[in-house]
Amino acid sequence: MTHEHVVQELARGIRMVTGLDVIDGPPGWIGVTCESQEMAIWLMRAILVENVMARREGTMLYLPAGPRFTPGGEIKNVVTAVAKTHHYWREHVTSRVRGR
């Protein structure tokens, strides 16, 4: 699987589960555009707890995109971690708005 194909698969999966914009990042990374720095920091920390590397610059969250990633392995793990943590973020924001 080529790096381009890995990035395409990650982007497709991340867009599908979050609705966020995804870009090809620096070599070995894919970028997810977050709505705020708070969101990017929160997601980065939660994704790290899921044992997936993550880093951020401003509102851009970067996730690993290796050329040897496979659909049933690393790609699935990254997309699953993003799906879970994005869901938790939405619950966190909703709870905060409700004053809980």
N, C-alpha and C positions, 0 to 999 in steps of 0.2 A: 504494500500500500504506500503510495507516495505521500509526501508531506501535504501537498495540495488536497489530496483525497481525504486525509485525516482531518484537515481544517474544514473541509466542506461537510463532512459527517458530524463533526463537533458542532459546527455552526447550525446545521439543520436541527440537531437534537436540542441544543440550547435555546434556539428561537422557538421551537415547538413547545418546550416546557415553561418558558419564561416570557416570551413575547419581546424580549430585549434585543437590541441591535448587537450584532457580532461582527468583528473585523479580524482580518489576518494581522496578527501582532508581529513583534520581533521574532527572529528565528527560534522555533521551539515553543512559541506561545500563541494563543488566540485571545483576542480582547473582547470583553463584554462591556457594553456601555451601560453604566448604572445611572439611576435617576438622581443620585446625590453622592457626595463623599461619604456621608454616614452609611448609605446603603452599601457602597463598595467596601468600606471597612468591615461592616457587619458580616457581609457575605464572605469576605476573605477569611475572617476569623472562623466562621462556621465551617467553611470548606476545608480549612486546615485541620479542624477537628475530625473531619471525615477522611483524613489521610490522603488528601489530594493537594498537591502543591498549588499555591496561589500567591499572587502579589498584586499590588495596585499602584496606580499613579493617578492621583486626583479621583475622578469618577470612573476611570477605566480599570476594570478587574481583569487580570491576566491569568489564564489557565494553561497548563501544559498541553502541547500538541506535538508529540514525537512521531517521527516517520515510521516507527515500528509499532505504533499503536494499532490494535485490532478492534473491530466492531464489538466483539463479545467480551473484550478485556478492558483495556484502558479507556477507550472511547465511552463505553457503557458506564464505567466507574465515574468518569468526569461528569457526564451528563446526569447521572443519578445524583451525585453530590450537589450539583447545581440545582436540580429539580427540588431536592429535599430542602436545601438551605433557602432557596427562593420562596418556597412555601412557608417556611418558618419566618422569613422576613415579612411576608405579607401578613401573617398572623400577628407578629410583633407590632407592625404599624397599625393594624386594625385595633388591637388591644389598647395601644397608646391613644388612639383617637377616641376610643370609647371611655378612656380614663381608668382603665384597669391597672 
